[in-house]
């Protein structure tokens, strides 16, 4: 036991929310921190996800970005809230509120990336095929209740978005400085996401060792070894980076890049700033006239 540490109490089979009904129970021991929260660290780490999603929404509205980005950020805010409820209760209905919005929110940037330069009919067809595919896969997942189905579909959507975005960026972003900025954000986003995924898998595959080490260290030192909690924090950051990436890329693809500048908040978070509101308004008016 480390200095000033508090011993972990025995894990409880159930607490305030009753016996867990979720199909997944993570490596964090249940109801050892509070009888009202099943997985305390896995719960509170979603605050980072929620905060980043909220910040993204505020920045999208403030800098007059397209509604597709506001909807995407709102979707990931819902994921953070759903994940909070899931880990707090370990109830199946909240597990679905965590997992299914991950797919649906990711569908928006997937549609956006694959409908670029298509006419209205082509864009509609991309959305229709995506809606049908994800709808069928949702039914399959609900029938079999196998988390692997959800994880594979989510990974497929993200890989598709990244590959398509890289192709569009290399083809249409002609300014070297902007290209470097986009590459930096993409690398940070993907690296952060994959590092979180690594910690999550270490948590899963070495759970017995991690649990015994946490108990040897005591609370709060053992909290550092909550790999799934780190997954929440790093995933939230990775998603935020990628959201800014597709915002900046979309500006280039629509010719609005000259009205925006990429800035860093406290040298940590990239934000796309609207620097010429009047120019953007005039551009939008002219674009609507020519449609």
Phi, psi and omega in degrees: 000130180285160183303139177062015180279155176251132181297145173289132173286168179298146176293141181257141178291328177203161181224220184303324185271004177088189180291132179302137178244359181290156179276354178231137172228117191281181187288337178294132181291144189275136173056039177263341179262320181209142177289350182260355182227119184296305180237097191295309183290320177296335179281303189290336179293344175291347176300324177296317179298313181296318181296316180294319178295318178297317178299319179297320178298313181299315180293323178298316181291315183298322185256017170056046175276166186295156183297333180301327180281327175295317179295321178297314179295322177296322178298317179286335171296318178297323177300314180299318179293316179298319179294322176303309182295322180298308183288334178288326188247332188054037176259144188299320182297326178280335172300318178294324178292339174277310191281312186294318175299335175300318179290313187293320179294325180288336179297330183294307176293332176296312177299317182299315183293321185269357176254003178299136178067014172263154176286180184299322180293317179296319178296320179296320181293321176300314179296321181294312179299319180294317180299314181294314182299310181292326177298315178296315180295327175297315179297320178297317181295316180295330181286310184273338180053041179255113182301337180298325179299312179299315184294321180293315180296317179297318179296318180299315180299315182292318179297319178299316179297314183297312181297315180296319181294320178297318178299313180296319182296314181294330184276325191243342178273102188265342181280123183301319181296313179296322178298318178295320179297315179296317179297320179298314181295318179298314181297317178298317181296311182293317180297316179298316180298313183292326177294320175297320178297321177298313180297321178299315182291324175299321178298321182286312190277340179239037187299315183300315179296317181296317180298315181294323178294318178300319180291327177294322181283323185085173178269142007266003185300324181296340180299333181298333185267015177278090186298324181289329175296318175297326176302316178300311183296314183286325176295316178302318179292318179297318178296319178299314178303315183290326178298317177295324178301310183288334173296312181294319179297318179298322177300319177294318183290335181258000179081016181262004185300331183289348180262357186233153175227136178274123179234162181245125177280117182053030180060019183243314187243125176285143177222136177271111185264133173279115184256348181221076183300318182294320178297320179295317179299316179295319178299316180295320179296315180295323180295318180294324180294328185270354181282000000 
